[in-house]
């Protein structure tokens, strides 16, 4: 009697958990595909910018590198 109800409840909980896991997996797969697509588009745009304006691109890369260097070494003076 009670064993049957417990078994049914456990099976129901397992089905719900598996359904939720499937939905999470689908959502993560979709998010991964969107991020991959966005990354590819950003890379393509960056490549086009470098081809069109190599001097400006080099200047921006240098400024970003300098800023990162300042941030990393900041506070290391003793």
TAMO-V119640 format. One record per residue. N is the residue number from 1. RES is the residue in one small letter. PHI is phi in radians with two decimals (999 if undefined). Layout:
{{N | RES | PHI} {N | RES | PHI}}
This chain:
{{1 | x | 999} {2 | x | -1.14} {3 | x | -1.12} {4 | x | -1.13} {5 | x | -1.17} {6 | x | -1.14} {7 | x | -1.11} {8 | x | -1.14} {9 | x | -1.13} {10 | x | -1.15} {11 | x | -1.13} {12 | x | -1.11} {13 | x | -1.11} {14 | x | -1.11} {15 | x | -1.08} {16 | x | -1.13} {17 | x | -1.14} {18 | x | -1.13} {19 | x | -1.12} {20 | x | -1.11} {21 | x | -1.10} {22 | x | -1.12} {23 | x | -1.17} {24 | x | -1.12} {25 | x | -1.06} {26 | x | -1.09} {27 | x | -1.15} {28 | x | -1.18} {29 | x | -1.10} {30 | x | -1.12} {31 | x | -1.12} {32 | x | -1.10} {33 | x | -1.12} {34 | x | -1.12} {35 | x | -1.11} {36 | x | -1.10} {37 | x | -1.12} {38 | x | -1.11} {39 | x | -1.12} {40 | x | -1.11} {41 | x | -1.14} {42 | x | -1.12} {43 | x | -1.10} {44 | x | -1.08} {45 | x | -1.12} {46 | x | -1.10} {47 | x | -1.10} {48 | x | -1.12} {49 | x | -1.11} {50 | x | -1.12} {51 | x | -1.17} {52 | x | -1.34} {53 | x | -2.40} {54 | x | -1.13} {55 | x | -1.14} {56 | x | -1.10} {57 | x | -1.11} {58 | x | -1.15} {59 | x | -1.09} {60 | x | -1.09} {61 | x | -1.08} {62 | x | -1.13} {63 | x | -1.13} {64 | x | -1.12} {65 | x | -1.08} {66 | x | -1.09} {67 | x | -1.08} {68 | x | -1.12} {69 | x | -1.08} {70 | x | -1.12} {71 | x | -1.14} {72 | x | -1.23} {73 | x | -1.57} {74 | x | -1.13} {75 | x | 1.49} {76 | x | -1.57} {77 | x | -1.26} {78 | x | -1.95}}
